[in-house]
């Protein structure tokens, strides 16, 4: 049983004077993520490393699962931490570790020693050679391959000796809370949760806005969006979800504007309203799940039209993704099953049979002039009647 | 104001039922199989419950088998009969407008090599006895016909059908899905050639998770749940005493002042149909007089999507369902409406109102008033 995990991170290591900020965020995010896992954990920084140490019993699977959801970690290495009790004892520990970790001994390996504590009697090359020899003696089926080994037995001589050979891939990215805040337009479809996840992965804190249109969309459709936010929150942390009643605006646009422009104009108002909440809560940008050409409202021409209403930058992490690639990520973060539940969302209810695919901004603006009489009042009402739901991460 | 008009989906549990159930959950909670006094007391409760229910059908106590509800009763009736009789034949007849708890066991049997024949229905949702006569064969082992259709309230001629079945093939088992009709019609299965009859508790103001299958004495049927041998081995598992006793109270209550309650329902139905069809382009599906169920009204509203109407009504505290509630979580077009040949553009524009003996005229007025208000609004914004 491993008594600790060595947490590897890539990008943080190349930061300069700010490095400690990223590391501290990572440590605190790891602590937060492990709070509901069975076991006692000590998370500490040491010489450019983060360790998660355990004392006594803990749930290994749950711990790894939790760590896999922390942004900023590239690798999770279950590690044996042992005091220096002489070289023979070290070899014994390595052999025991190899024996219990690899049932099939027909593998190639290499020993990779590093000596941070320079007063150790052997240097790294010597450790490599001598430990390698002992392993070969113990398991004659194993072979050395220094170029492309199946396993790398890492031995790091620090205050304690670290032995590890397994590295579980982490979520990568940057620690949450190190990059500012963004407002996600969350629809209930497949794409927007993935977009939120991807931006959050860069350390960005996420808030969300959802537009519902009762009676055209149901309470269940809204619940579905809350469920999606809960799933996202396992990665992104708590999410403030703004639920905006969009019915009156939608019907007003429907009444006054050419039908084939409905979706574009609707989306322009959605962006405006989302931006209002974004600014109000100090967000530095908007996030959408748009991808070029996926539907009529996501052609480059349409994106020009929806982009035009925003002052804040609009981040579109999926812009060059194919649907299948988006689905793969959705599957990985476990939002796909929820996204495909068949509830009508407000974008589809009045959709035209042939919506414009190459809207001309000046025509769109001209159509919007027909809304002058009431639209400001309706937008204000939608903003004033917003329902804010504080979404906590779904427990596994 | 609230108007709950979705009583074919489920009903409010009677206070007297709930009270008795609390007692059976917290005070007299014995296991009827236990040898001690608390067990004996529970067993007595079950015997009394069977007696009460048997009385409503003029049946014997031992002909009542408790289940977890309508779906289990239907599954047992179909699969249990098939298992017990497959050596006599593999031919089964049912109708084209059955509930999924009939359709899916039938599909299951079809995959196992049984031959399933369907009786078509007319524009009112009724089967043709002539058609039935032509389809029953010597190797037909089961005929399953619903008494009242859950979506449009069509009433099937079960006594006549059962008679025809038995005249042609005495051995064939006759099953009736009475889930929407029990408590609304007096049914005497024993004298009328019906061998099996399914009932659900929560449709008649009893608890969810309760139901029974009437199994006429000497009917050949196998259990589908095996275990400790409770209920004479026909349905293993510790008896859900509170649910079964609750169901029996509800059943007894359903047949108290029966004529009066049913008369009131028919009058309310007539009243509602008159009022609701005053709205332009609103039509009622199926039969409208005494030759249909007293509590179900299927209403088509041209150019309004059922789901949208449903959610608009819900904003005013009016609860109805679109198509059949059981299948409405996976929106697809209702099969019954298709089978009765409803116009394509109305399939997705049909809602069901269903009443109970607690339904008041004021609730119907309220619902119609709201519809008069909402429908023209919704029609303004249809998909162009």
Interface residues (C-beta under 8 A of the other chain):
Chain A: X214 X215 X216 X217 X218 X219 X251 X254 X255 X259 X342 X344 X349 X350 X351 X352 X353
Chain B: X307 X308 X309 X310 X311 X312 X314 X315 X330 X331 X380 X381 X383 X384
